[in-house]
Amino acid sequence: MSASIGSTVSHNMRIAFCCTNTKAAPWIAGLSAALPGADIHEWQPGAPQADHAVVWAPPQQFLDEQPQIKGIFNIGAGVDALLKLRLPPQAVLVRIDDGGMAVQMAEFVCHAITRHVRELDVIEIAARRSEWAFRKPRRREEFPVGVMGLGVLGSLVANAVKQFDYPVMGWSRTPRELPGVQCFAGEDQFDNFLQATRILVCLLPLTSETRDIINARTLSKLMPGAYVINVARGAHVVDEDLIAALDSGHVAGAALDVFRTEPLPAEHPFWHHPKITVTPHTSARTLRDESIAQIAGKIQALERGEPVAGVVDLQRGY
């Protein structure tokens, strides 16, 4: 077995690539270069048993046909789709820690915050009418930002927002510490977190505990004139509750990048609501080269019996 990326691995190691709606050739070429000696192939029904799998939204048939697989490496950070499937009992499920997504996510969230607080959306609409629409500057301290989820992505986003001198808070299931970020944890501190938040950013994993977490009660606890940014999963938001909060005026607007059904159906009210900005699940895309290097390193570490970052706790869902 190899000791580092680029060194030779066992010539009988088989790695199956099974990623829905993903071009296999560049991934297989990159993985082959990173793991010389391994047999890396795109899965087809009836294919031989593999040692490891690189996947994205695989069919149940793939997992059923690979009962001896040791490692399942997801090319994205979210594993909620995989957790709906029957996984081989001995397999370790591993997610991407970052894959180049964290910086993209921070860019997207900071842009959404800036666009709202600086009222650039209002200025853009006025410009289309050839209007010189000066807006009075608003104070950042009036827009405390609360980040739900302080994993790799959430922590980087919180730190990025902090650089613009916004008050920043974070909430997570278990206690975390981030310098310069006021951290809350657990159900007991959830309401206190919400009541101190005017801009809510969702970066939570989707689990049974977090599904529908942005609902009427949650939204009502936010500061008046709140703004909601969801870049995690569409099922975190109760769509009807968000629309009601927007129509009441308690929530001033929302930037939504993820949805319960994707692509978002043409008839969905989010498309036409004047206070909602819709983007097509593009806040952060997996970068192939970074992901290949990370996955290859994790496969080698797993083969050597070493700890691997990003192993999913199947009970917690992340």
Helices and strands as residue ranges (DSSP letters): E 14-19, H 24-34, E 39-42, E 52-56, H 60-64, E 71-74, G 82-84, E 92-94, H 101-117, H 120-128, G 140-142, E 145-148, H 152-162, E 168-172, E 182-185, G 187-189, H 190-195, E 199-202, H 216-221, E 226-230, G 234-236, H 239-248, E 251-256, G 269-272, E 276-278, H 288-303
